[in-house]
Amino acid sequence: MEHPASPGDRPPILEESEDEEAVKGPIVDSDGETEWLQSPTKNPKRRQRRGGNVRRRKRRAVESSSIPTVDASSTVGVPERQETGSDTVDLPHFPSAIDDHGSLEDMIVEEAGDGDRGDLIAEDADFEAFIRMVESGCIGFKRIGRFLFVVQGWNQRKREAEDRWYHMECRDVGDTTKIECMCPEAKAQRGLCMHQEYFLEFRDTHFDSGIESEIWRRDADVRLFWQEQLELDSEKLLMRFSVKGANEDLTGHAVVTYEGLESGWGQWQCTKDRRDCVHIQRAKRFLGKVIGTELGDEVEEEDGDAESLESEVVEERAVSFLPVLPPVWATLPTDTPIYTRTAGQAMPVTLHLTVENSSSSCQHRSRFIPGNPTVTRKCQLYTLTECLSLDIEVQACSQCPKRHHCYVGPDPREAEIFNYNNCALFTHELLNEYTSRLSNSETPFVAFVSSVSRVYSGRGSRFVGEDLFRSAWFAFVSLQLLDNDMSCPVCGDTPENVIWDGVTLAFSKKHLLDSLKPPTMPDDSSLQRPRKYAKNPQWIPLSKKDRPFRNMLITWLQMGTRRRGLVEASEFRAEEEDAGTGTSEAVLSRSKASVDSDRDLGFATIVKKLDEFVPAMGRLFRYVFGKGNLAADESAMQMVNAASLQRLEEFVIQPSVQESTRLIDIPALLLVIEGELRCHRSLPPELWEVCQWMVRRGKEVLANLKKGDLNPVPERATRSKDDSWKKVK
C-alpha cells in the first residue's frame, strides 16, 4: 500500500523514459483541486541542530551509509503558519502535554540508558509528530519505484514540513536493510533521519503491498509525482518531477520543479545543477509529450523504459468510527435518528474513554481495555469560529508496536465532535458547513480554509491547513449515513420522470412531430464529402515495396549529422594535450572514414531514385541540406498548407528576393533559398524546378483531400420547405 495519500480523485503519477511515448493522463480534476498533497510554499530556512545522545534501541540492522537524524525537541502551542509572498499555508501542530493521569514515559518500552531517558522521550515526541503529519497528508512521503521514494523535508525544531524534496532508496541486501536518504539530517551521519525511521517502522504495513508486481519492476527516467494549482483563480500550476541523472545511483537523481502555465510557459528549477541542466531538459521533454508541445532541447542519450503509474487511493481512517447523522438540511423523513443531536450545548472540558465509544485509527481498531494505563493529553478542537484546547484520555494500542504511537481514543459523537487523530478534533457543525458550501457553490478546500482562517484570525486563533482539513473531511463523510436514500419518497425507486442533467435548451412537447430531425441527420442540401481517406499524401509517394528507399534517405541524412559530431569531437581532441590524444584521434578518424564510406555507397542510389520523381531533385540533392521534410512519412499539407501553397505558386511565377520572404510558413524551403541568395546572389535552375514540382505535387495532394463537391458552401444554408415540425399538435 502506498502511504500517505490524500482522499478523493487524484491525478495519476506520470512517468517517462526516453525511448517510449509518455502516457497521457488527466492533469486537472473536476473541481480544480489538482494536488493530492500540499506543501508549504515558504522560502526554505537553514535548519538548526543541537547535540544530544544518540538513542540505543533494538532494531533491524541498517547499513552505516544510512542517513541520520537530529536529536531535538521543542514545544509549540498553536498551529504554525508559513508565508512566502501572498501564499500562506497553515500546518497543524500535535501537542504532547501530559498531566498527572499519566506520562508519555509510560508508553515508551524500547530500551534506553538512564542518561538517555529524557532525550528518548523528546525524540519519541518528535517522531510522533512526524507520524501524525505524514498520516494527515501534510508531509509528502511517496513511493515512486520499487526501491525509490520521494520525501518532503522536515524541520525538526519547528515540527513542520519544508518546501524541499529529497530522494530515498531502500533495498534489502541479505539480512540487512540498506537505506540511503539525501536529506540534510541523513547526510550529517548522526543516526537515522525521520524518513528512514518512518520507513523502518511502517515498512510491513504501508510499503510491502505489491512490491513484486509489474508496476515496480522497471524504474522510469522521469516521473511526475506532484501537481497542484498555486492560486484559486489562476491557471498557474506547480509540478515536481523526479529525474534520473547520467549515473544510476541515488546521487544522480534530482527533483525538478516547474511553476507556470500548463502550456509549458514558466520557470524551471533543479535541486542539483544549473538552470539549463540535463534534468530540466528531460523534464521539459516529458511535459512537452504530455501537453503535445515540444519543450526544451533534445537530450541525446540512451533511452530507457517508460511507465504510467496510477496512484492508489488509501482509505482515510480516523479515531472516530461510529455512524454519523447527515446534516439537518440533508435529512430525510425516513432517516432513523441513531442519537440525539446536541447542537448549541457547551463543549465538554475532558473527553474520557469508554468501552463502547473508543477505538484506534489503525487497521486493528483496538478498543479501550479497562485496567491498562491511560494518558490524558491536550488536543485542539476546531469549531466554526475558534479553536478550543481540551483534555483527551488515550490508551496505547494493544496490537501496534509502541514505536508507532498508535493510541485508542474516544469517539465523542454524542457531543457532535469528530476525533480525527486524538490531536486534531473537529465539530460536526464545521464539517457539515463545508458539505453545505460544496453542494451549493462547489467551494474547493482552499477557498473554505481561507475563509474560515479569516474568521479565526479575528478571534486571535489559527485554523488548520487545507491538507489536514481535507483528510479529516473525507474521513468524516465516510461515516455519515448517506446510503440507500436514492429513492423518491413519493415516486419510489422507479419515478416516471428522471432529470439526469437539467438544461434550458429543449423543444417543447407540442413540437415533437415526425418531421423533427436531429442536426446529425443528413439533408438534401447537406454538403456531401467522401469518407475514404486520400492515398499517398506524402511529398514522395511510395508504394509498400518502395518504403526501404524512404528509410535509406532518412538514414543517409542522419549519417551526415553523425559525421558533423565526429568532426567536432576531433577538433576538441586536438586541443587536448593528454597522453591518450593519439589513440582517441585514431579512433575518431576510423569512425569518420566508416561513415564517409557508407554515405558514398548510398548516395548514387538516392540520386537515381530522386530522378524518377523530378530530375531537378537529384541534382539539387548534392548541396541542399535539411531536406528531411521530403522523406517524412506524413502528408505534404503538414509542410505546405493551402495558403502557403498559394504563396509558393506566386513565387514560382515571379521568383525574386521580395517574393521569397513570403515563404516564411515553409521554413525548410526558405532556409535553402536564403542560403543560395546569400552565397550566390541568385537561385539555381534546379531549385526553381523543385519549387515548380512542389506546387504541382501540393495541388495534387490538396485535390485528393477535397474529393467530392468542391463548390463553396453558401453563406446562408438552404432551408427545408418542410416546416411542419413548427406546427402544434
Secondary structure, 3 states (H helix, E strand, C coil): CCCCCCCCCCCCEEEECCCCCCCCCCCCCCCCCCCCCCCCCCCCCCCCCCCCCCCCCCCCCECCCCCCCCCCCCCCCCCEEEEECCEEEEECCCCCCECCCCCHHHHCCCCCCHHHHHHHHHHHHHHHHHHHHHHCCCCCEEECCCCEEEEEEEECCCCEEEEEEEEEEEEEECCEEEEEECCHHHHCCCCCCHHHHHHHHHHHHHCCCCCCCHHHCCCCCEEEEEEEECCCCCCCEEEEEEECCCCCCHHHCEEEEEEECCCCCEEEEECCCCCCCHHHHHHHHHHHHHHCCCCCCCCCCCCCCCCEECCCCCCCCCCCCCCECCCHHHCCCCCCCCCCCCCCCCCCCEECCCCCCEECCCCCCCCCCCCCCCEEEEEEEECCCCEEEEEEEEEECCCCCHHHCCEEEECCHHHCEEECCCCEEEEHHHHHHHHHHHHHHCCCHHHHHHHHHHHHHHCCCCCCCHHHHHHHHHHHHCCECCCCCCCECCCECCCCCCCCCCCCCCCCHHHCCCCCCCCCCCCCCCCCCCCCCCCCCCCCCCCHHHHHHHHHHHHHHHHHHHHHHHHHHHHHHHHCCCCCHHHHHHHHHHHHHHHHHHHHHHHHHHHHHHHCCCHHHHHHCCCCCCCHHHHCCCCHHHCCCHHHHHHHHHHHHCCCHHHHHHHHHCHHHHHHHHHHHHHHCCCCHHHHHHHHHHHHHHHHHHHHHCCCCCCCCCCCCCCCCCCHHHCCC
